[in-house]
Amino acid sequence: MPNTVHTTRIAAPPEAVHALIADVTVWPLMFEPNIHTEYVGGAPRTEGRERIRIWAFAGSEIRSWTSERVLDPHALTVDFRQEEPAAPLTSMSGRWLAKDIGGGETLLELHHEFEAFTDEHFVLHALHQNSPAELAGMRIAAENPRTPYVFEDSLRIEAPPRAVYDFLYAADRWPERLPHVASLDLSEPAPGIQRMVMETRSPDGTLHSSESVRVCRAEVGSIAYKQIRTPTVLVAHTGEWRLTPLPDGTTLATSRHSVILADPKVREAVRGALGANSRATLRRAKEFTETRRS
């Protein structure tokens, strides 16, 4: 059975490294290939068995899978196994192992073992591309701890969640619907996966370009995204449009941002710029869907 081992040395204690491996909610902010990660059917754990779902780049493709993990903070390991591996895989499992090498340092190992019915080279290429990127992200996060800055804006909309979702999903219509969006190029390489390059207009007329990948799921009222080309003030930026149905048939629409700042001094400026665009989009979604409903 083919297997790989990738390693990195980290100037941080193994307990801190293991804690980062355990908390998958921050992975999209740490790992370049990772787009969105969430827990399945339960809350985050620090020990024992759990299930997670991951959306990530595999080469140039975007793939999703669900994994079962077993966390052992005493052995400083996290074992994982994909439940239903996507073709060409027939199985994929592995282990994170944080080894104490003394002096407050850690040797972090990432093991993979897999079987594929065809195209083994594609799998090995993806592992040799993603694993070093993930280890580098882990090293940077452990050696330079930065707490993500998380903020959100919400608006009650007198329309059902699906109507609001459809407005947010149809981002290719945003240039004609949202004044702050100057242009937007949208593609959907797989159902529910969108790639978009957008130019937004600031109040002074300056244009800002961004590139994002979106994971769109109408069934749970969520559009999660990662900005894969960020301005210099941001190290990383992820977000989510979350639509919560209310008892009266209306919707609580929430825009949530998680960012790693290059400089803490820009915190309020980032909050102001990103929040203003999100609130403008929510207000326009409200006007559009409520008018259609009436």
N, C-alpha and C positions, 0 to 999 in steps of 0.2 A: 504494500500500500504506500503510495507516494507520501512524503512528509517534508515539511520545511521547518527550520528554526531560525528566527531572527532575534538579535539581541541589541541592547543599548545600555550604556552605563549612565546612571543618573545621580547627580549630586543632591540627593534627598533620601531620607530614611525610607525603608521598604514599606512601613505602615502607611505613610502618606501616599506612596505610589499605588499601593493596593486599594486605598480609598478612592483614588481617581478611576481605577479600573472598575470598581464596583458601581460608581455613579454614572450610568449611561446617559443621563439627561444632559450632561455637559460634553458628551463626545462630539456632537457636530461643531462645537466651538473649538475643540482641541484637534480633531482629526480632519485633515483636508479631504479624504475621500468620503467622509460620512455626511449625509444630508439631513437625516431625521432619525431619531431613535426614541422609542417609548416602551414602557412596561405593559405587558399583556395580562389582564385579569388580576392585577394586584399592585401593591405599593412597592417602592424600592426597598431592598433588603441589604443588610450588611453581612448576613450569614445565611447559608442554606440554599434552597432551590428556588428559582424564579424563571420567568419567561420574558423575553424581550423581542421586539421587532425592529429591524434595521433597514433603512434605505441608504444605499451607498453606491459610489462608482465602482464598477469592475471593469478596468480598462476605460474605454470611452462610453460603455453602456451603464445604465442605472438599474440596479437590481434591488429586490427586497426579499427578506427571509425572516423567519421566526426561529429563535434559538432558545434552548433550555440551558440555563447556567447553574452551576453550583459554586457558591462563594465560601471560601474557608479562610477567615482572617488570621487563624492561628498558623496555618501552613503557608499563608500569603499566596494562595492560588485562586484562580477562577477558571473552572473547567466549563467548556461550552460545546454544544452539539446542535447543528441545524436540524430542525424537525422534518422539513420537506425541502431538501436542496433543489435548487433550480437547475435545469439542464445546462451544461453537460454533467453536472455532479450527480452521483448516487448517494454519497455520504460526505459530510464535512464535520470535523470536530477538532478540538484543540485545547490549549491551556495557556493562560497567563501565569507566569511565575516570577515573583519579586524576591530576589536573593539578597540577603544582607551580606555585603562584602566589607563591612567595617568602615569606620570613619564617617558614619552618617551617610554612606553611599549605597546604591542599589544596582545590581545587575538585573535588568528586566529581560525576561525571555518570552517570546511569543511563538508557540508551537502550533502547527497545523498538520492534520492528517486527513487525507481525502481519497475518494474513489470516483472515477469518472468513466462513463461508458464510451466517451469519445472526446477529442480535443483537450487532452491533458495539458498540452502546451499553453492553451488559453488560461487554464486555472493557475498553472505555475506562474505565468506572466503577471496575472492579477495579484497573486499573493506576494510576489517579489516587488510589485509596485506599491501595493497598499500597506503591507506590514511595516516596511521602513518608514513610511509616512506616518503611520499610527504611532510607532515608537518615538519618532521625532516629536510628534505632538505631545505625547505623554511626557517626554523629557522636558520640553519647554514649559509645560503646565506645572510640573512638579518643582522645577528649579526656580521658576518665576511665578509664584502663585498669584493669580488675579481673580478676584471674585467677579463673576458675571454681573453686569448691571442689567436688571430686568425691570421693565415697566410695561404698563398696558393702559389702553383706553377702551371704554365700552359705551354702547349706545343701544337703547331699546328701539326696535323697529317694528312697526305695526304691519308685519307681513310674515309669512311662514319661513322657517329656516331655509327651505329649498329655494325660494325666490331670491333670498339674499345670497345664498351660495352661488346661484347661477350668475348673479351680477359680478361677484368676485372672481368666479372661474373664467368668465369671458374677458380676460385681461386684454385680449386683442382689440376690444372696443373701448378701452380706457382713454386713448388719446381724444376720442370724440365725446367722452362722458366726464372726464376729470380734467379740470383746467391746469393742474400742476403736472400732468403727464404730456410731454411734448411729442414723444414717439415711443413705440413699443413693437418689438419683433418677437413673435411667439411661435414656438414649435412644440409638438407633443409626440416625442419619440416612442412613447408607450402609453396605453390608457392610464389616465390619472397622473402622468408625469409630464410636467411642462418645463421648458427652458425658455427664459425670456431675457432680452436685452432691452433696457428701458432708459429713456432720458427724461429726467424730471426737471421742472423749472422752479427755481427758488424765487422768493418774493422780489429780489433785485433783478430778476431776469436771467441769472446765470444758469446754465444747463449742467446737470450732473448725470453721468452715465453709470449704470449698474447692470450686473448680470446675475441672475438667480436661477435656482432650480426649485420647482414647487411640487409637493406631493399633495394631490387633490383627492379627497374622499368625501363624497356627498353623503354616504351612509352614516358617517359619524359627525357631519357638519364641520369639517376641518380642512383648511388649506395651510400646510406647513411649508416653510421655505428656508433656503439658505442662500445668502448672498455670496457667490463664489468669486466676485471681483468687488473689493471693498475700497472705499476712500482711505487715505492715509491715516485718518483719525481713528479708524477701526481696525483692530486685529482680526476680529471675526464678528459676524452678525447672522443670527437666525431669528425666525419669527413664526407666528401662526395667526391665522384668522380662525376664530372659534365661534361657532353659532350654537347657542343654547336655546332649545325650545321652552317657552314659558306656558303656564297653564291655560292662558287665554288665547293660545294660538299664535302669539307674536314671538319675537326673537330678541334675545340679548346677544348682540354682536360685539365681539371683543377682538381687539388687535393687541398682540403681545410681542414684545421685542426682547431679545437677549443679546447683549453685545459684550465684547471684550474691548476695552478702550486702550488706545495707544498711549494716552495721557489722561489721567484723572481730571485734569483741568477742563477738558472739553465735555465733561459729563452733561452739563445743563444745555450746552449748544446741541449736542447729539439728541438729547431728550426733546428739545424744542423742534429740531428739524424733522426727525422721524415721527414724532408724535403729531406734528401739524399735518403731515401728509396722510397719516393713518386716519386722523379725525376727519380730514376733508373727504377721504374715500368712504368712511362710514356715513357721513352726512349725505353724500351723493347716493349711496346705496339706499339710504332711508327714503330720500326724495323719489328715487326711481321706482323702488318696489311698492311704496305706499301709493304712488300715483297709478301704477299698473293695477293695484288691488282695488282702488276705489271705482 
